[in-house]
Amino acid sequence: MKHSKLLCGGLVSAVLGVTSGTAVSADTATHPTLTREGAHRAVAAALEYARGHDAPGGAIAVVDSGGHVILVERLDDTFPAGADISVGKARTAVTFKRPTRGIEETINKGRDAMIPVAAVTWFTPLQGGIPITVNGEIVGGIGVSGASSAQQDEEIAIAGAQALTTPPRAAVETRSAAEVKTAFTQGETGATLIQDPAFRVAASRRDGAGQAELHATDTDIFYVLEGRATVVVGGELIDGKQTAPNEIRGSGIRGGDTREIGPGDVMTIPRGVPHWFRIVHAPFRYYVVKSVAGG
């Protein structure tokens, strides 16, 4: 009997533990917030803009989604209070989820009742504070004070905030001659040399005619190294079938224009245009740059 009581007690505890865990997960939420790395990116972009636009000074502050300071940077010759004001602007942008310019304009238009808000929460209603938004959620704020004008304060802050919404610049990449030579021999048609969200560079090879193709999102740029080919462009795909997302293949092309290409020639095929290597004189080697950038 004693054993049964202990067993029941254990089961009750386990059930309560599961129930408690479920309740906790249902009663809480996780929100993204800015990291130290993100704050440094924002400040670096703001400083670059300030220096590029001859700002006489400027203090730049970045706070997280709770309004807590992550980073403050002050240019030489910035008035001493600039750092504190920039923090206040950043906090106000986060707390009110809007640029501080609009708040200042509201007060200047006569809504003096907003001024006492400073007694209950962070409130620096001066132009130059911008929320930092990533994927539709506010993850922090940036404030600037001490540039040539309130307008320039805001411009610098915007430049910093946009650094977090703009993808980082692609890295410079190099492939050796040996790597390129090897890529031409790989697979059925060569191999990719460099892959990036906006483009792809491939060392390509054709040993004979292929299927007609249409790329819905990619623009192809060919540079021929060796061999000759007859390419049909435009017209209408015959028996077109989707073989992958945004990729359609067919047995040929009805209509279209015929182009002859050989060593040293460049051909561009905009996205959405059918094309078909109808005749290929092998060996045929060429570079392909696929641009997937919007336009």
C-alpha positions as CSV (number, residue, x, y, z in Angstrom):
1,M,0.0,0.0,0.0
2,K,2.8,2.3,0.9
3,H,4.4,1.6,-2.5
4,S,1.1,2.4,-4.3
5,K,0.9,5.8,-2.6
6,L,4.4,6.7,-3.6
7,L,3.6,5.6,-7.2
8,C,0.4,7.6,-7.3
9,G,2.2,10.6,-5.8
10,G,4.8,10.3,-8.5
11,L,2.2,10.1,-11.3
12,V,0.4,13.2,-9.9
13,S,3.7,15.1,-9.7
14,A,4.5,14.1,-13.3
15,V,1.1,15.2,-14.5
16,L,1.3,18.4,-12.7
17,G,4.8,19.0,-14.1
18,V,3.6,18.4,-17.7
19,T,0.5,20.6,-17.1
20,S,2.7,23.3,-15.5
21,G,5.1,23.2,-18.5
22,T,2.3,23.5,-20.9
23,A,0.8,26.5,-19.1
24,V,4.2,28.3,-19.0
25,S,4.7,27.8,-22.7
26,A,1.2,29.1,-23.4
27,D,1.6,32.2,-21.2
28,T,5.0,33.4,-22.5
29,A,6.3,34.5,-25.9
30,T,9.7,35.0,-27.4
31,H,10.6,38.2,-29.3
32,P,13.7,38.9,-31.3
33,T,16.0,41.6,-30.1
34,L,19.2,43.3,-31.3
35,T,22.5,41.8,-30.6
36,R,25.9,43.4,-30.0
37,E,26.9,42.5,-33.5
38,G,23.8,44.1,-35.0
39,A,24.3,47.2,-32.9
40,H,27.9,47.5,-34.3
41,R,26.6,47.2,-37.8
42,A,24.1,49.9,-37.3
43,V,26.6,52.3,-35.7
44,A,29.2,51.6,-38.5
45,A,26.6,52.5,-41.2
46,A,25.6,55.6,-39.3
47,L,29.2,56.7,-38.9
48,E,29.9,56.1,-42.6
49,Y,26.9,58.3,-43.5
50,A,27.9,61.0,-41.0
51,R,31.4,61.2,-42.3
52,G,30.3,61.0,-46.0
53,H,27.9,64.0,-45.4
54,D,30.3,66.2,-43.5
55,A,28.5,66.0,-40.2
56,P,30.4,68.4,-37.7
57,G,29.8,65.9,-34.9
58,G,27.3,63.4,-33.7
59,A,26.5,60.9,-30.9
60,I,25.0,57.6,-31.9
61,A,23.2,55.3,-29.5
62,V,21.7,51.9,-30.1
63,V,19.3,50.2,-27.7
64,D,17.7,46.7,-27.7
65,S,13.9,46.0,-28.0
66,G,13.5,46.8,-24.3
67,G,15.2,50.2,-24.6
68,H,18.4,49.1,-22.8
69,V,21.7,50.5,-24.1
70,I,23.9,48.3,-26.2
71,L,26.3,50.8,-27.8
72,V,27.1,54.5,-27.8
73,E,29.6,56.1,-30.1
74,R,30.5,59.8,-30.1
75,L,32.4,61.7,-32.8
76,D,35.0,64.3,-31.9
77,D,33.6,67.8,-31.3
78,T,30.2,66.5,-30.4
79,F,28.7,68.6,-27.5
80,P,28.9,66.6,-24.2
81,A,25.1,66.1,-23.7
82,G,24.8,64.6,-27.2
83,A,25.4,61.0,-25.9
84,D,22.7,61.2,-23.3
85,I,20.2,62.8,-25.8
86,S,21.0,60.2,-28.4
87,V,20.2,57.4,-25.9
88,G,16.9,59.2,-25.1
89,K,15.9,59.4,-28.7
90,A,16.7,55.7,-29.3
91,R,14.7,54.7,-26.3
92,T,11.7,56.8,-27.3
93,A,11.7,55.4,-30.8
94,V,11.5,51.8,-29.3
95,T,9.0,52.7,-26.6
96,F,6.6,54.4,-28.9
97,K,7.4,52.2,-31.9
98,R,7.7,55.2,-34.2
99,P,10.3,57.8,-35.3
100,T,10.7,60.6,-32.8
101,R,10.2,63.2,-35.5
102,G,6.5,62.6,-35.5
103,I,6.2,63.0,-31.7
104,E,8.1,66.3,-31.8
105,E,5.9,67.6,-34.5
106,T,2.8,66.6,-32.6
107,I,4.0,68.6,-29.5
108,N,5.0,71.6,-31.7
109,K,1.5,71.7,-33.1
110,G,0.1,72.3,-29.6
111,R,-0.3,69.0,-27.9
112,D,1.5,70.1,-24.7
113,A,-0.3,67.3,-22.8
114,M,2.3,64.9,-24.0
115,I,5.2,66.7,-22.2
116,P,4.4,65.2,-18.7
117,V,4.8,61.7,-20.3
118,A,8.6,62.0,-19.4
119,A,7.6,61.6,-15.8
120,V,6.4,58.0,-16.3
121,T,8.5,56.6,-19.1
122,W,11.5,57.2,-21.4
123,F,10.6,60.2,-23.4
124,T,12.9,62.4,-25.5
125,P,10.6,63.8,-28.2
126,L,13.3,65.2,-30.5
127,Q,13.9,64.3,-34.1
128,G,16.6,61.8,-34.6
129,G,15.3,58.5,-33.1
130,I,14.4,55.6,-35.4
131,P,13.1,52.1,-34.6
132,I,15.2,49.3,-36.0
133,T,12.9,46.8,-37.7
134,V,13.8,43.3,-38.9
135,N,11.3,41.0,-40.6
136,G,8.5,43.3,-39.5
137,E,9.4,43.3,-35.8
138,I,11.0,46.1,-33.8
139,V,14.3,44.7,-32.5
140,G,15.8,47.9,-31.2
141,G,16.3,51.6,-31.8
142,I,18.9,54.1,-32.9
143,G,19.2,57.7,-31.8
144,V,21.5,60.5,-33.1
145,S,22.2,63.9,-31.6
146,G,24.8,66.6,-32.4
147,A,25.0,66.6,-36.2
148,S,24.5,69.8,-38.2
149,S,20.8,69.8,-37.8
150,A,17.8,67.8,-36.5
151,Q,17.2,66.7,-40.1
152,Q,20.8,65.4,-40.4
153,D,20.4,63.6,-37.0
154,E,17.5,61.7,-38.5
155,E,19.2,61.0,-41.8
156,I,22.2,59.4,-39.9
157,A,19.8,57.4,-37.7
158,I,18.0,56.1,-40.8
159,A,21.2,55.0,-42.4
160,G,22.1,53.1,-39.3
161,A,18.7,51.4,-39.0
162,Q,18.7,50.4,-42.7
163,A,21.9,48.5,-42.2
164,L,20.0,45.9,-40.4
165,T,17.3,45.6,-43.1
166,T,19.7,45.5,-46.0
167,P,21.5,42.2,-46.7
168,P,25.3,42.5,-46.0
169,R,27.4,43.0,-49.1
170,A,28.5,39.8,-50.8
171,A,32.1,38.8,-50.1
172,V,34.7,39.0,-52.8
173,E,35.5,35.5,-54.0
174,T,38.2,34.0,-56.2
175,R,38.5,30.6,-57.9
176,S,41.9,29.4,-59.1
177,A,42.5,28.4,-62.7
178,A,42.9,24.8,-61.5
179,E,39.5,24.9,-59.8
180,V,37.8,26.3,-62.9
181,K,39.4,23.7,-65.1
182,T,38.2,20.9,-62.8
183,A,34.6,22.4,-62.7
184,F,34.3,22.1,-66.5
185,T,34.8,18.4,-66.2
186,Q,32.3,17.7,-63.4
187,G,28.8,16.3,-63.7
188,E,26.9,16.1,-67.0
189,T,27.2,19.8,-67.8
190,G,29.9,21.3,-65.6
191,A,29.6,22.8,-62.1
192,T,28.9,25.9,-60.1
193,L,31.9,28.1,-59.3
194,I,30.3,30.7,-57.1
195,Q,26.8,30.8,-55.5
196,D,25.2,34.0,-54.1
197,P,21.6,35.0,-53.4
198,A,21.7,37.4,-56.3
199,F,23.7,35.5,-58.9
200,R,25.5,32.2,-59.7
201,V,28.6,31.6,-61.8
202,A,29.1,28.3,-63.5
203,A,31.7,26.6,-65.7
204,S,29.4,24.9,-68.2
205,R,29.9,22.2,-70.9
206,R,27.7,20.9,-73.6
207,D,28.4,17.7,-75.5
208,G,25.3,17.9,-77.7
209,A,21.9,19.5,-78.2
210,G,19.7,19.7,-75.1
211,Q,16.1,20.4,-74.1
212,A,14.5,23.8,-74.6
213,E,14.5,25.8,-71.4
214,L,12.7,28.7,-69.8
215,H,13.9,30.3,-66.5
216,A,11.1,32.3,-64.8
217,T,13.4,34.2,-62.4
218,D,17.0,33.9,-63.8
219,T,18.6,35.9,-66.5
220,D,21.4,33.9,-68.3
221,I,24.6,35.5,-69.5
222,F,26.8,33.3,-71.7
223,Y,30.5,33.8,-72.5
224,V,31.8,31.2,-75.0
225,L,35.3,29.8,-74.6
226,E,35.4,26.9,-77.0
227,G,33.2,25.4,-79.7
228,R,30.2,26.6,-81.6
229,A,26.4,26.3,-81.2
230,T,23.1,27.2,-82.8
231,V,20.8,28.6,-80.3
232,V,17.1,29.3,-80.8
233,V,15.6,32.1,-78.6
234,G,12.1,33.3,-78.1
235,G,9.1,31.6,-79.6
236,E,7.0,29.0,-77.7
237,L,8.1,26.0,-75.8
238,I,6.9,22.6,-77.2
239,D,5.5,20.2,-74.6
240,G,6.7,22.5,-71.8
241,K,6.7,21.0,-68.3
242,Q,7.8,22.4,-65.0
243,T,10.8,20.4,-63.8
244,A,11.6,22.5,-60.7
245,P,10.4,25.8,-59.1
246,N,10.5,28.5,-61.8
247,E,12.1,26.1,-64.3
248,I,10.3,24.8,-67.4
249,R,11.7,22.3,-70.0
250,G,10.4,21.3,-73.4
251,S,11.3,19.2,-76.4
252,G,11.9,22.2,-78.7
253,I,10.8,25.7,-79.6
254,R,8.1,26.7,-82.1
255,G,9.1,29.9,-83.9
256,G,11.8,32.0,-82.4
257,D,15.1,33.4,-83.7
258,T,18.2,31.5,-84.5
259,R,21.6,32.7,-83.3
260,E,25.1,31.4,-84.0
261,I,27.6,31.7,-81.2
262,G,31.3,30.8,-80.9
263,P,34.5,31.6,-79.0
264,G,34.6,35.1,-77.5
265,D,30.8,35.7,-78.1
266,V,28.5,36.9,-75.3
267,M,24.8,36.2,-75.2
268,T,22.2,37.4,-72.7
269,I,18.9,35.7,-72.3
270,P,16.4,37.6,-70.1
271,R,14.3,35.6,-67.6
272,G,11.1,34.3,-69.2
273,V,12.6,33.9,-72.7
274,P,12.6,30.4,-74.1
275,H,16.0,29.2,-75.4
276,W,17.3,26.0,-76.9
277,F,20.8,24.8,-77.9
278,R,19.5,23.1,-81.1
279,I,22.9,22.3,-82.6
280,V,26.2,22.0,-80.6
281,H,29.6,21.4,-82.1
282,A,31.6,19.9,-79.2
283,P,33.6,20.4,-77.3
284,F,31.5,23.4,-76.3
285,R,32.6,25.2,-73.1
286,Y,31.2,28.5,-71.8
287,Y,30.7,30.5,-68.6
288,V,27.2,31.1,-67.4
289,V,26.3,33.9,-65.0
290,K,22.8,33.5,-63.7
291,S,21.4,36.8,-62.3
292,V,18.4,36.3,-60.0
293,A,18.3,40.0,-58.8
294,G,14.9,41.7,-59.2
295,G,14.4,44.2,-61.9
